[in-house]
Amino acid sequence: MSYIHFDKDSMVNLSYSLNKELLRTNKEGGYGSTTLIGCNTSRYHGLLVVPQPTIDGDNHVLLSSLEESVIQHGEEFQLSVHQYNDDYFYPKGHKYINEVTCDPIPSITYCVGGVVLKKERINSSIGFRMMVRYTLIDAHSATTLKIRPLLAFRNRHVLTHCNNDVDTNYEVIRNGIRCRMYPNYSFLNIQLNKSNEYQHAPDWYYNFEYAKDRERGYDYHEDLYTPGYFMVNMQVGQSIIISIATEESNPTTLTRLFNSEVARRIPRDSFKGCLLNAAQQFIIRENGSYRVIAGYPWLGVIPRDTFLALPGLTLTQGKPDIFRNVIDGMIKDMNGPFFNFYNNIHSAPVPSADASLWLLWCLNQYADKVQDGKKFVWRHWGKTIKKILTAYRDGTDNEIYANEDGLLHQGRHGLALTWMNSIVNSKPVSPRTGYAVEINALWYNAICFAVDLATTCNDKTFVKEWGDYAEKVGKSFVKEFWDEDKGYLCDYFEAGEEKNWKIRPNMLIAIGLQHSPLDYLQKSKIFNIVNDELRTPHGIRTLSPRHEEFVPVCSGDHNTRGLTMHQGSAYPWLLMFYAEYIKMTLDKERAVTYFKKIISDFESEMMEDGIGTLSQMYDGNPPYTGRGTISHATSVAALLLIADNLD
């Protein structure tokens, strides 16, 4: 049996199957995503979602879905399933599903009447193309396959409705048609590898209902356009391939294209295989550089997430060249000492106080894992490191500066500059303005790392300037953040105000960095508290369940989720620092036992939420349901880093 396998009973149960999602990205930023049974439940679902540089550069849903039927003796059996207004499902093709597997690509086997039909779907890794291969395994009489494309042609963040502006014209191409709904969009080239009959019948299908959007408090009804449908006769043992792409193909090459794409896939026949398969999907090419997409299906490039994920996505797989390319591209886009990002193409840049410090942590990983890494980092990126450290120490935008004791202040009213940066009604939920514990732990680590590099490369001037400063920062950190009676670090404080002693995971970062001013006993006490109050099978909670503000489930509309996502939700990426502390503290045999436990706790997640990948976060209490993006770079990267310790 395949590692990822779903039987007929599971697929018939819509409350189960509609919560399992499939995702495949390509190296140029496009993707395809839907549920296991092909019923779209979100505006972000679509079989071909690709960038449209002539419109806004963002991803647009061109092909929403395909309606498929098999016809025997004049009777049509519809294999698709859609949710319409008032929770009405039609057709109900999921009842014909016999099994679903996902290795190496998604495959559905339908059994209806005397027909056994296998459907395999793949998105090209290069270029914008989605292909489906239908194989007639068995049939007792003449069988015809009918395929109707449903188009959206809209930005992935919005929905479309019936309108009179749609272009209903089409052009005949080899074994298919070319069409597009509106000017300036890419054309869709819809082709089959076999001669077929195309019936042009432009029409709108109304009131598709997206349950996930309804849960999130968004508009959740959409109309989709169909230009017509294709009919093709099939013989037992024959495979028919349909290609939907932004470029025309030679139909005789579709079989070769399909098989070559399958051969490129990393097998998803194990937990590690799933992680490796997922990891390659976050790295895309953009304007000559590699970039890291933070999470699918709705996030873009986020500097903080890039630096947190990059070591796990590249160095664990022997790809330092991609690591260097990503870093060079990010540095090229710096704004002074900062890395800003945009929630969408129309928004103002989102500032952060920690992204630049996460860059230095990321470079620390490279220096440790690559031969002669320290010398390379200092030669190649030393100028950037110096720029960041100097700007932060001397003072820069958003009240970021080092005080006379060396501790780093950040933030001002109305901003949230740490990773806990959710905004609701234009106000930060967890502003944490002042002296934040992980910011200062990263600050200390960055200085020590830079001094170590400079020492290795005999840069005496830098060592003289920063060596004693690092010691001052370390002493101030312990003095201001540590409380011996409580036995842990405060989360943040502002000068002249009461310190915040909420038990949050940010102090875990302080004990999981290579350079820490804390002693062994202090680290041990922090680890025990984190282990007792924050550790879950799927990550580290953002708040202790003993706190009155703890929220065990992150669900509801957009604002409700924004209010709760850092009030107890568990994040897998924090396990990197949990594991790093263990690695630095325990002997290898005992540490490996911990690592195996962490990995085994996630094993079942390969068949939950985003199939074969890991979610952005999980609820803080059982059953630890996945939340946020269905495939997140930092989550996958963290588990790859931990698994790397087992090799």
Residue, then its C-alpha position, 0 to 999 in steps of 0.5 A: m500500500s502507498y505511504i499516503h493512501f485513502d480508501k473509498d469510505s474516507m472519500v465518501n465522507l465529505s466532512y473528512s475528505l473536504n478537509k484534505e488538500l492537495l498542493r503542487t507548486n512550480k519553480e516560477g511561482g505558480y501552483g495548483s491546489t484543491t481538495l482530495i476529491g477535487c471539490n474547491t472549498s476556498r478562493y485559493h483553490g484552482l488547478l492552474v494558478v499563475p502570475q500575471p505580470t501584465i496585470d499586477g504580477d500576483n497569482h491569478v486563478l485561470l483554471s478553477s477546475l475540470e468537470e469530467s464524465v464517462i459516457q456508456h450506452g448514452e448514459e453519463f456518469q459525472l465524476s466531479v463534485h462541487q459545493y453550491n449555494d446552501d451546502y448543496f453538492y452536485p454532482k456527487g462523483h466522489k461516491y465513485i472513488n475507490e481509492v486515492t494515492c499520492d506517490p509520486i503524484p495524486s491519483i484517483t481511481y473511479c469505479v462506476g458501472g463496468v468502468v474503472l478509470k484512473k486519473e493522475r494530475i500533475n503541474s509542470s515544474i517549469g512553465f505554467r502547465m497542468m496535465v491530467r492523465y486518464t487511463l481506462i483500466d477496465a470497461h465492458s463497452a464503448t466508453t467516451l470521456k467528457i471534459r469541461p473546463l471551468l475558468a475564473f481568470r481573477n486574482r487569487h484573493v478575490l472572487t469572480h461573478c457573471n459579467n458581460d465583459v468575458d470574451t467568448n471567442y476561441e481559436v482552434i489549435r492542434n487537438g484543442i483550443r486557445c481562449r482567454m476571458y479578458p484582455n491582458y491575461s495569458f491565453l489558455n491553451i487546452q489540448l489533448n494528446k488524441s484527436n477529439e471533438y470540441q463543442h463550443a458552448p460558452d456559459w456561466y455556472y453559478n453560485f459555487e460555494y467555498a466553505k473555507d472562505r465562509e468560515r474565515g468571514y470572506d465572500y464565499h460565492e463565485d460564478l465560473y465560466t466554461p467555454g465548452y467541452f471536449m469529447v474523446n473515445m477511449q479504449v481499455g488500457q489507453s491513456i488520454i492526457i489533457s494539457i492546460a497551459t499558457e503556451e501551446s504544445n505539440p500534442t504528440t509530446l504530451t506523454r513524454l512531458f507528463n512522464s518526465e515530470v513524474a520522474r522529477r518528483i521526489p517519492r513521497d513514500s516516507f515521512k522524510g520523502c514527503l518533507l523533501n518533496a515539500a521543501q523543493q516547492f517553496i523555492i522559486r525563480e524570480n528575476g534571475s534569483y531564487r526566492v523562498i515563498a513563505g507559505y501556500p496558497w496565499l503568502g509570498v516572500i517574507p524575509r523573516d520566514t526566508f531566513l528561518a527556512l533557508p538552512g533547512l530547505t537547502l543546507t540539509q540537502g547539500k545545496p549551498d549554491i541555492f542558499r547563497n543565491v537566495i541570500d544575495g537576492m535578499i541583500k540586494d533588495m535591502n532598504g538600509p539595514f532592513f528587509n521589508f515585505y508587502n502583504n500584497i502589491h498595493s500595501a505599504p511595506v511591513p517593517s520588522a525589527d528582527a528580520s535582519l537579525w534572523l539573517l545573521w542567524c541564517l548565515n551562522q548556520y551556513a558558516d557551521k555547515v559548509q566547509d570554510g563557511k566562516k571565511f566565506v561569510w565574512r568575505h562575501w557578506g561581512k559588509t552587510i553584517k557590519k552595516i546591520l550591527t552598526a545601524y542597530r547599535d547607533g539607532t535607526d528607524n522605528e525606535i530601534y537602538a541600543n541603550e547605554d547598557g547595550l540592550l536593543h530597543q525596538g518599536r513605537h506606538g501602533l507597530a508590531l515589529t517582532w514575529m508576533n505581528s498580527i494586526v486586527n482593526s489596524k492595531p497590533v495584537s501583541p505589540r511587545t514594544g521595548y526590549a523583547v527577549e528574542i530580539n535581544a537574544l538574537w542581538y547578542n548572538a549576532i554580535c558574538f557570531a560576527v566577532d567569531l568571524a572577524t577573529t577567524c579572518n584576522d579582522k582585528t579592527f572589528v574585534k576590537e570595536w565589538g568584542d567588549y561590547a558583546e560582553k556588555v550586552g550579555k551581562s545586561f541581558v541576564k540582569e534585565f531579563w532573568d528572574e532567579d525566583k521565577g526561573y525564567l526570562c521575561d518576555y519583554f519590558e519597556a523602560g519605567e514600566e512593569k515587565n511582562w512575565k507571560i510564559r511564551p516561547n520567545m525565551l526558548i530562542a535564547i537557549g537554542l542559539q549558538h551564543s547565549p549569555l545564560d549559564y547551564l542552570q538558567k537554560s535548564k530551568i527555561f527548558n523545563i518550563v517550555n517542556d512542561e507548559l509550551r511543548t505539544p506534539h506539533g510545535i511550541r505553544t505561543l502562550s502557556p495554557r495556565h494563562e487566562e488569555f490562552v486560546p486553545v483553538c485558532s479558528g473563526d473569521h479573519n479578525t478572530r484568528g488574528l486575535t488568537m494566533h499568538q495566544g496559544s497556537a503551536y508553531p513547528w519552527l520553534l522546535m528548531f531551538y528546542a532541538e538545538y538546545i537538546k543537541m548542545t546539552l545531551d549526548k548524541e544517543r539521548a538527543v537522537t531519542y528526543f529527535k525521533k520522538i519529535i519526528s514521530d509526532f508529526e508522522s500522521e500529519m502527512m495525511e492531514d490538512g495539506i497532504g504530504t506537507l506541514s501547516q503553518m501552525y497548530d491548535g494548542n490543545p488536542p487534536y492539534t488541528g493544522r491552521g494557517t497556510i496548508s504548506h509552510a516553509t518554516s514548518v517543513a524546514a524545521l523538521l528537515l533540520i531536526a531529521d538531519n541530526l539522524d543521518 
